[in-house]
Each structure stands twice: as C-alpha cells, then as structure tokens.
C-alpha cells in the first residue's frame, strides 16, 4: 500500500511536471505543419509605394508553399498595414507577437517605424530579421542582438557619394534635402563623414529638411537652387523624390543629382517624375536593375519574371521593389531551411547569423551576403550607376564597406 501511495504521489508529481513541459518546450509560432512569420508594411500613407514589397514577399512564400514549404512546413505569412506611422507599427507588431504569436518578424519596413519597435522586439527576444531600412542602428548586435539589417546602410551609401564628389567635383557647392528623422540623418551623416569636417564646412552650402507629413517640398527645392548649389544630395522616400526631381526640372535647376537608393525605382519614382527630368541622376546599387537590358538573358532575371507572371501578375516588372522583396524572401527562406527541425526563435536568429558568402540571383555579380554574431549587416557592397533616360547604367568599381 505504501508503495502504491508513493507511486501515486510520484505519478501526480510527474503529471504536474508534464503539464508544465509543453509550455517550456513549446516552439512559438511553429506547429507540425506551419511556421508563422510576421511583417508590417505601409500599404497606405505617404510611403505606400513600398507596399508592393510586402505583397511580393507574400507571393514568394506562396511559391515556397506550393513547392512543399520549408522542410515540410508551410509559411504562414501575416502582414499588416502600419501606414508608415510609428504608433500604428507598435500596435501591429504587438499584435503579431502577443496575439498571432509569430516565430519571427521579417522585413518590417521603414526607419521611423522600426525605431518605434526596436526595444520592444529585443525585450521580447523575437527575431527581427532583414528589416527593410538601411539605418546603421540595425547593425548593433551588442545592444540589440535580435535585430538584423539587410541592405547596405545609409551611412555607407552617403560615404560612397562623398568619395565620388571629392574625386570628380572638388569645387562642388552641395545642397542637401533630407527627411527629418533617423533615416534622413543617417544619410546626411554618411555624406558629412565621407567629405570630412573641413570639406563639409567648405562644400555644403545649404541643408533643407522635410517632414513625412508635409504636402510638398517645392519650397525646399527653390531654396536649394537659390543657394547656388551645383550638387544635390536628395534623401527622400518615393513620394518626395518624385516631387524633388520634377520641381528641379521645372525651375531649370540642373545640379549633379544624387538620389538615394531606396527611391531609385523606375516605376514608382523615375517614370512619375519624368524620364527626361530623371536623366543624369546618380545612385548606388547592390542589385541587378531589372530595367537594364544587360540582364534580359540572365537566368536569375528570367526566373524572377516567370515568378512574377505566375504569382504576382499585378506587380510591375519595372518596379525594383518587386525584385528587392523577392530577393530578401529568398534569404529568409534559406535561413528557415538551415534551421532544420529546430525552429525556436534562438535557432532562427543563430541561422540568420551564419550566412557565409551567399550569392542570390538578383544581386549584382560579386556581391555576397555575410553575417555573424558580431556582424548584423548582411550586404556591405555597392556600385554607382547613372540614369541614361531609360535605365540605370553601372560604372566604376564595386565599393566594399566591409574592407574599409
């Protein structure tokens, strides 16, 4: 009887322990058949031109699912509209983490919106991967180990432009227009740092800012022209990039015009602004420009076109955002595949930190993805390109920030 009593007590104790085990061992956002991945995008609001990125990612995961998923699990991609507003981004990300219980956040878009959720997602220890913004702060694994960038950071891009200006326009008078937040200030800092303090003081003749809620930036463009600037560093999201290019053209201001990479899309910026008005623009690229005829016979490009026609037929074939979303979704799929059957948040992050010389089909030749526990900047190479009225034509050498 005593033995039976002990066994009963033991069984009860084991039962209590067993009842708690599923909670401890549970893999958040993962079942035997699916993996939940969360995303926010500006499907409305001033940055809605980027909304296509969220849509093409969803289309890519549909392709993955049609092909059997990732290691037998389907990707359940949950994407919400944050309208490019930080409060809405916080609300939507909290919903993804606390209600939807996603395994990871992926490609949340925008510097101000990601800034608003940065501390929260790291406190919650949710993988916050390949964010769709080039702010330098995403590469800070010491303080924010769960966040990782994707594209070359804005400061690096700014330094590339500065080097080109110093070499080719030593007597430049530079005017800058930038968004008055971390996104714009990061680009500005890169240009300043690249020029050096003495050159920046001598060469920069005017700086103008705008708020994302402003209706237009016409007055800023007029001010920059009147300053005598003959070099224009245009740090704007697509809506304002279109306005800046058009206004400069309309008032006859013809500076050497540097346009930040995130607004270099032919479909959403250059065509609306006018191809003739856009002629001569200079930007920095790390991806194959899908409007460049040199890639027409490239297998990576052809595979992307076939994907678009089958899975995202309403998406524009001249919008670089659709190539961008496709490429970063390929990287995320690779990370999930590398996880094998361990899809814990810890292992998802670990695999994202283990990318070595990964080549993706739509990256420019020579550009590779590398990460580690101390390096959360996957892509650190770029090449300058000039718009000839029809396409972006690359020139010069590949710039590698990782070697600087």
Steps between C-alpha positions, in 0.01 A plus 500: 500500500782729593666426165177575319469827693853601409433411138180705503681801646779451247253471214321812617828688520601378156158597367539853633849519352376363169222756494759777516734345244309594183521866600874484552567288195245668275642659188317830460344551158575148382285190466558172322363657182580874504735782595351842577701796369386856578541818297384861491497717187363839394216384280353847551636843592792707367729201442238276335721461191692249711188292563581284200797361694270344759280359224782344300636337815159342557501380140845347544394309811199371304747364245700338781183345641392371159837328477453321832589772748813514711607159626138386470344803670301771324588863563206688650592858405302760696542857379327810639477859379679748728452798262865600571395637840693396814194467730325273250819297455519444877135392508539258208827349624359445847209322334737282299707410806235473772188386312619336180806360681728509198830313506682801356452848358632549149549806277308747712535811287613852582752670725255692722272198536779256581648748745168498685503120543876449539519472879174308531591217264841462664345490846261234373793312338325472166719467190468834319663407174607670178315822581410709195702809587868578467543689826835425662341421836378157385859375513540518877497137622663594829200707612225368271592139427160403353497766225678465167513726195508397136600760243821707511461761770423862422823637646705273276304621198549862602876444529509350149341816358742716698801316359368544147434872555847561645665326207288645219363830635766644734342847478143377553236708671277239660135534592332229708132413541425235760210355697508632855539167681758227553472392137590840361757580769684172436552587134602855592756372751648264241551787254648726769734228624607411147581862417682558827433790734703762312359412157145476634521853643643633174289307248151471655322828430148410618305225674124472489274255684143385456249313715331189369166675558591799278285531186789613276869585507481763221622786719801299615602434137468871415714587803767250400515638145528855633788396726716450193539127560625310194496159670173372651483215751136391498408289805128432459244223495326444160215750539740786569766374260250539215419853615867597533600371155200667333540832679872524429429435133209745486704789642801425282732392779750251359740394773690171508219312673561211740184304581501255790464133407168449681330734252666380180208297361417568136131422552426691820741795471672561167201446271260710713766773523568483126776305327652813348493676838669195651780480243844525660396398851767305690427231759669201663386147417555157650237316294465435130277774362204315353457770233858458376507310167832336588313262733232392252670165439613456860348189660437677830307773321306253285404292805376815672286596198351151489425523873336841460278384215382197697477629857478880484367587156366836620851602609701729271798354318674840511465550876829414671307448824364178356851369437607615846216319681556184296872499585467557872226234516747259343744580779238448770399167345865393508522588870187296577633204302827514692303474823404141420246384756614747767289807429542654843548874496854448626591272210332722240725782618802269513448395138450860388839571658662215305480614138834465323563634149139443396436597138142580404385511136407869482796645689766662283788268408755490780259608772464241775302470821704451818393506864629395841416548867697825488395609150131571437561681169440233233586708190789747506582546132365748243573642157416843358258532208374785281154523344530549122132576436404134469698299755753514781846434354759387755850646487820489703612233743311308767528682830542265798433665836602184685858556386518860610 
